[in-house]
Amino acid sequence: MGGGSLLVAGQIQYPEDADPPDYVKPKNVDEILPTYELIRRDLSTVLPRMRPMDILPDAPERNWCLGAQNEAYLVYALNGGGFRLDLTGAEGRYRGDWFDPRTGELYQLSVTVVGGSTVQFEAPDQQDWALLLRREG
């Protein structure tokens, strides 16, 4: 989740390694645009304060978390499914949204998440999803 600019680094091959006189849209760029839009729209102010957090006790090799303590948490679930998020050190109430990286759509959780405990989440399916929790108030 860090180093998002590396998604396109080295992917654009121009003839003789010279920049073209006009803009050339990189191949497959449409696949990453939903994620860039999420960052621009929902994470641009908090992302610089987020750091990797070891608060996912389930399958750390396929689930990752960035967080700004007591402010926001972003969990990436590589294979969807269920996972627990240890929010025992978090204070407050959080609104949650599932982010579909394929479409750029956000789907709001039906419940408010309260810090102070470990919370179970279930991604919508077995594809990759991101869970964004933002503190209310």
C-alpha positions in Angstrom: 0.0 0.0 0.0 3.0 2.3 0.4 4.9 3.6 -2.7 1.8 3.8 -4.9 3.8 5.7 -7.5 5.8 2.5 -8.1 2.7 1.0 -9.7 3.6 2.7 -12.9 7.4 3.0 -12.6 9.1 1.4 -15.5 5.8 0.5 -17.2 5.9 3.2 -19.9 8.2 2.2 -22.8 8.7 4.9 -25.4 10.7 4.4 -28.6 14.4 5.3 -28.1 13.4 6.1 -24.5 12.4 9.6 -25.6 9.3 11.3 -24.2 6.7 11.7 -26.9 5.6 15.1 -28.1 2.0 14.4 -27.0 0.6 12.6 -24.0 0.4 8.8 -24.4 -1.9 7.0 -22.0 0.0 4.1 -20.4 -1.2 0.6 -21.1 -3.6 -0.7 -18.4 -3.7 2.6 -16.5 -7.5 2.2 -16.2 -6.9 -0.6 -13.8 -5.2 1.6 -11.2 -7.3 4.7 -11.6 -10.0 3.7 -9.1 -7.3 3.4 -6.4 -5.8 6.8 -7.2 -9.3 8.3 -7.1 -9.8 6.8 -3.6 -6.5 8.3 -2.4 -7.3 11.7 -3.9 -10.9 11.7 -2.6 -10.8 10.0 0.8 -7.2 9.6 1.9 -5.1 12.6 0.7 -5.2 14.4 4.1 -4.7 11.4 6.4 -2.4 9.2 4.3 0.8 11.1 5.1 0.2 10.3 8.8 -0.6 6.6 8.3 2.0 4.0 9.1 2.1 0.1 8.9 0.3 -1.3 11.9 0.6 -4.9 13.2 -3.1 -5.2 14.3 -4.3 -8.0 12.0 -3.9 -11.3 13.9 -5.2 -13.3 11.0 -3.1 -14.2 7.9 -0.6 -11.3 8.0 0.9 -12.6 4.8 -2.2 -11.6 2.9 -3.8 -8.8 5.0 -2.0 -5.5 5.6 -3.0 -2.4 7.6 -2.0 1.2 7.5 -3.2 3.4 10.3 -3.2 6.8 11.9 -3.9 5.9 15.5 -7.4 7.0 16.6 -8.0 8.7 13.3 -8.2 6.2 10.4 -7.3 2.6 9.4 -6.9 1.1 5.9 -6.8 -2.6 5.6 -6.0 -4.4 2.4 -7.3 -8.0 2.2 -5.6 -9.7 -0.7 -8.0 -12.6 -0.9 -11.1 -11.0 0.7 -12.8 -13.3 3.2 -12.8 -12.8 7.0 -10.3 -11.3 9.2 -10.0 -9.7 12.7 -8.7 -6.2 13.4 -7.3 -5.5 16.8 -8.7 -2.1 17.8 -8.1 -2.5 21.5 -5.8 0.5 21.4 -8.2 2.6 19.4 -10.6 5.1 20.9 -13.9 6.4 19.5 -16.4 5.3 16.9 -15.5 4.6 13.2 -17.5 4.7 10.0 -16.4 1.9 7.7 -16.4 1.5 3.9 -15.4 -1.4 1.7 -13.5 -0.2 -1.3 -13.7 -2.3 -4.5 -10.4 -1.7 -6.3 -11.8 -3.0 -9.6 -14.6 -0.4 -9.8 -13.6 2.4 -7.4 -17.0 2.0 -5.5 -17.3 2.4 -1.8 -19.8 0.3 0.1 -20.7 1.6 3.6 -20.7 -0.9 6.5 -24.1 -1.3 8.0 -22.7 -0.8 11.5 -20.5 1.7 13.3 -17.2 0.2 14.6 -16.3 1.0 18.2 -12.7 1.0 19.3 -11.5 -0.8 22.4 -11.9 -4.4 21.2 -11.0 -6.8 18.4 -13.5 -6.7 15.6 -14.4 -9.3 13.0 -14.9 -8.3 9.4 -16.0 -10.2 6.3 -15.1 -8.9 2.9 -17.9 -9.0 0.3 -16.2 -11.9 -1.6 -12.9 -13.7 -2.1 -11.4 -11.0 -4.4 -9.1 -8.3 -3.1 -10.8 -5.5 -1.0 -9.8 -2.6 1.1 -11.5 -1.6 4.3 -11.4 2.0 5.3 -12.3 3.0 8.8 -12.5 6.8 9.6 -13.2 8.2 13.1 -16.6 9.8 13.5 -16.8 13.3 15.0 
